[in-house]
Amino acid sequence: MTDVQRRHTAQTTTGGPVVWILSKGEMYEGGTIVGVFLDRDLARGAFTTEAQTIQNTFSIDNIEQCDDGAIRVEGGCDWVDLVPHTVVTAHAIDA
């Protein structure tokens, strides 16, 4: 089993597979999805690149990391974030 398969198996034990969504945008203007990654570590390079584009234009005003591993960088009116999302793999059955 590869490292990616092991991480994927570990992530699916809590209700469904988890993907990491990298987004960027401007405050009050919305944002766009830059990429979707199977693993947080796979997104590291793309996240760093996007965060550096903020730093090239503005100073970094805020860096925030949540308990679930999500991370957000803000500078001026721009932001970039990497957030975990559980993938829905079946319809929920209401009891």
SEMAR-194786 format. One record per residue (C-alpha): residue in three letters; x, z, y. Coordinates in steps of 0.001 Angstrom, whole numbers, plus 500000, padded with zeros to 6 digits. Each point is the difference from the previous one (the first is absolute). Layout:
ZAKOL   rest       px       pz       py
ZAKOL    ala        X        Z        Y
...
//
This chain:
ZAKOL   rest       px       pz       py
ZAKOL    met   500000   500000   500000
ZAKOL    thr   501409   499060   503410
ZAKOL    asp   500180   502395   502963
ZAKOL    val   497161   498127   501722
ZAKOL    gln   497832   500277   496863
ZAKOL    arg   500746   503746   499738
ZAKOL    arg   499042   500584   503646
ZAKOL    his   496891   497865   499554
ZAKOL    thr   498986   502012   496911
ZAKOL    ala   500562   503272   501853
ZAKOL    gln   497928   498802   502949
ZAKOL    thr   497047   498928   497850
ZAKOL    thr   499457   503436   498472
ZAKOL    thr   498122   501295   503052
ZAKOL    gly   497011   497652   499977
ZAKOL    gly   501358   496496   500407
ZAKOL    pro   503088   498040   500927
ZAKOL    val   501455   500656   503430
ZAKOL    val   501286   497310   502347
ZAKOL    trp   501804   500528   503281
ZAKOL    ile   498688   498022   502960
ZAKOL    leu   502369   499221   502866
ZAKOL    ser   498207   499315   503283
ZAKOL    lys   500999   499544   503612
ZAKOL    gly   498166   499595   503263
ZAKOL    glu   499298   501226   503495
ZAKOL    met   498042   503125   500820
ZAKOL    tyr   496408   499232   501001
ZAKOL    glu   500499   496371   498894
ZAKOL    gly   499967   500371   496224
ZAKOL    gly   502593   498814   497562
ZAKOL    thr   500897   497680   497187
ZAKOL    ile   501199   500485   496452
ZAKOL    val   503633   499027   499638
ZAKOL    gly   500262   500558   496256
ZAKOL    val   498675   501783   496927
ZAKOL    phe   502486   501661   497654
ZAKOL    leu   499712   501535   496536
ZAKOL    asp   502436   502754   500935
ZAKOL    arg   500963   501806   503223
ZAKOL    asp   503686   499336   499338
ZAKOL    leu   499343   496255   499760
ZAKOL    ala   498558   500110   503538
ZAKOL    arg   502965   501833   501512
ZAKOL    gly   501869   496921   501268
ZAKOL    ala   496916   498342   501491
ZAKOL    phe   498920   503279   501622
ZAKOL    thr   503453   500496   501521
ZAKOL    thr   500022   496443   501357
ZAKOL    glu   496586   500451   501637
ZAKOL    ala   500968   503393   501458
ZAKOL    gln   503153   498471   501477
ZAKOL    thr   497904   497404   501846
ZAKOL    ile   498270   502879   501778
ZAKOL    gln   503338   501594   500820
ZAKOL    asn   501277   496708   501425
ZAKOL    thr   497110   499921   502499
ZAKOL    phe   499123   503654   500604
ZAKOL    ser   501478   503368   499260
ZAKOL    ile   498597   501713   496912
ZAKOL    asp   497419   502533   501233
ZAKOL    asn   498797   501438   496705
ZAKOL    ile   500854   499964   496312
ZAKOL    glu   497505   501646   497694
ZAKOL    gln   500047   500515   496234
ZAKOL    cys   496925   501274   498136
ZAKOL    asp   499797   502044   496813
ZAKOL    asp   498989   496901   498005
ZAKOL    gly   503222   498228   501037
ZAKOL    ala   498427   497799   502683
ZAKOL    ile   502242   499409   502996
ZAKOL    arg   499254   498778   503525
ZAKOL    val   502324   499034   502837
ZAKOL    glu   498750   499587   503578
ZAKOL    gly   501755   498681   503073
ZAKOL    gly   498372   499002   503270
ZAKOL    cys   496680   498562   498876
ZAKOL    asp   501317   498591   496703
ZAKOL    trp   499805   501608   496570
ZAKOL    val   500967   499315   496413
ZAKOL    asp   498823   501959   496982
ZAKOL    leu   500342   500123   496249
ZAKOL    val   497000   501559   498265
ZAKOL    pro   499096   500494   496315
ZAKOL    his   496638   498661   498807
ZAKOL    thr   498400   500389   496593
ZAKOL    val   498914   496693   498505
ZAKOL    val   496413   499887   498751
ZAKOL    thr   500073   498681   496440
ZAKOL    ala   496385   500639   498954
ZAKOL    his   496610   500769   501530
ZAKOL    ala   499302   503693   500467
ZAKOL    ile   497150   501335   497919
ZAKOL    asp   497727   502343   501930
ZAKOL    ala   498927   503016   497997
//
